[in-house]
Amino acid sequence: MRNLAENNPGCNYIGVDIRDSYVRDALRVEPHLPNLHYVQANLTFNAAPVLDTLPKLVQSLSIMYPDPWFKPKHHKRRLMNVEFLGAIAPFVQQGAPLHFQTDSFDLFTEAEELLMNNPYFLRQVPDPTESPFATTTYFQRRTVHLESRNEFMLLALRS
Ligand SMILES: C[S@@+](CC[C@H](N)C(=O)[O-])C[C@H]1O[C@@H](n2cnc3c(N)ncnc32)[C@H](O)[C@@H]1O
């Protein structure tokens, strides 16, 4: 995110994670950039209150490597579901891209199904094969690339 914010000073970036320590570590990095902000929040329950603090509608949204919650009894904890999309939709500008990226094929197929069958976002085909970002996330560098895992991506536009 830092790279993106540095290279696109005209855009504001907000990173959200549930883990306090991740957000604190990110906030410690200097120099502070005026267009980069981090927020600690549980997006499953608080996506709308977080987005409601913004002065403008969101222009672009990226969900990068959300936790896969592999066990079937934990699937309900997965971030991407119709309730989450419904919660964020009012705060996202019409036509804005939602980029989803994962190393889990199971999560990918579930998100694919969701983005094909929801009233808020329209899945674009074909699926992207390359990340639209000229940078990589921490998880992507530390695990996906090191372990040569597959990456799956989806793009949808706010309808
Ligand atoms: C696999 S890591 C990916 C981290 C980062 N997006 C990246 O690509 O480097 C999944 C992240 O999702 C965060 N997370 C899990 N559940 C969440 C939730 N309900 N709301 C916000 N963040 C959550 C975790 O704390 C963890 O940092």
The ligand as an SDF file (V2000), in Angstrom:
LIG
                    3D

 27 29  0  0  0  0  0  0  0  0999 V2000
   -3.6390  -13.9800    4.7690 C   0  0  0  0  0  0  0  0  0  0  0  0
   -3.5700  -12.4690    5.6080 S   0  0  0  0  0  0  0  0  0  0  0  0
   -3.3670  -11.2760    4.2980 C   0  0  0  0  0  0  0  0  0  0  0  0
   -2.8710   -9.9540    4.8210 C   0  0  0  0  0  0  0  0  0  0  0  0
   -2.6940   -8.8580    3.7390 C   0  0  0  0  0  0  0  0  0  0  0  0
   -3.9530   -8.5410    3.1140 N   0  0  0  0  0  0  0  0  0  0  0  0
   -1.6740   -9.2860    2.7270 C   0  0  0  0  0  0  0  0  0  0  0  0
   -2.0590   -9.6310    1.5970 O   0  0  0  0  0  0  0  0  0  0  0  0
   -0.4910   -9.2720    3.0590 O   0  0  0  0  0  0  0  0  0  0  0  0
   -5.2840  -12.2370    6.0470 C   0  0  0  0  0  0  0  0  0  0  0  0
   -5.4840  -10.9920    6.8760 C   0  0  0  0  0  0  0  0  0  0  0  0
   -6.8930  -10.7800    7.0960 O   0  0  0  0  0  0  0  0  0  0  0  0
   -7.0470  -10.2240    8.3850 C   0  0  0  0  0  0  0  0  0  0  0  0
   -8.4560  -10.4490    8.7700 N   0  0  0  0  0  0  0  0  0  0  0  0
   -9.0270  -11.6340    9.0630 C   0  0  0  0  0  0  0  0  0  0  0  0
  -10.3250  -11.4660    9.3560 N   0  0  0  0  0  0  0  0  0  0  0  0
  -10.5890  -10.1360    9.2310 C   0  0  0  0  0  0  0  0  0  0  0  0
  -11.7480   -9.3320    9.4180 C   0  0  0  0  0  0  0  0  0  0  0  0
  -12.8990   -9.8740    9.7930 N   0  0  0  0  0  0  0  0  0  0  0  0
  -11.6560   -7.9910    9.2180 N   0  0  0  0  0  0  0  0  0  0  0  0
  -10.4630   -7.4350    8.8480 C   0  0  0  0  0  0  0  0  0  0  0  0
   -9.3350   -8.1490    8.6530 N   0  0  0  0  0  0  0  0  0  0  0  0
   -9.3900   -9.4760    8.8470 C   0  0  0  0  0  0  0  0  0  0  0  0
   -6.0090  -10.9650    9.2250 C   0  0  0  0  0  0  0  0  0  0  0  0
   -5.6660  -10.2840   10.4040 O   0  0  0  0  0  0  0  0  0  0  0  0
   -4.8380  -11.0750    8.2480 C   0  0  0  0  0  0  0  0  0  0  0  0
   -3.9340  -10.0010    8.3730 O   0  0  0  0  0  0  0  0  0  0  0  0
  1  2  1  0
  2  3  1  0
  2 10  1  0
  3  4  1  0
  4  5  1  0
  5  6  1  0
  5  7  1  0
  7  8  2  0
  7  9  1  0
 10 11  1  0
 11 12  1  0
 11 26  1  0
 12 13  1  0
 13 14  1  0
 13 24  1  0
 14 15  1  0
 14 23  1  0
 15 16  2  0
 16 17  1  0
 17 18  1  0
 17 23  2  0
 18 19  1  0
 18 20  2  0
 20 21  1  0
 21 22  2  0
 22 23  1  0
 24 25  1  0
 24 26  1  0
 26 27  1  0
M  CHG  2   2   1   9  -1
M  END
$$$$
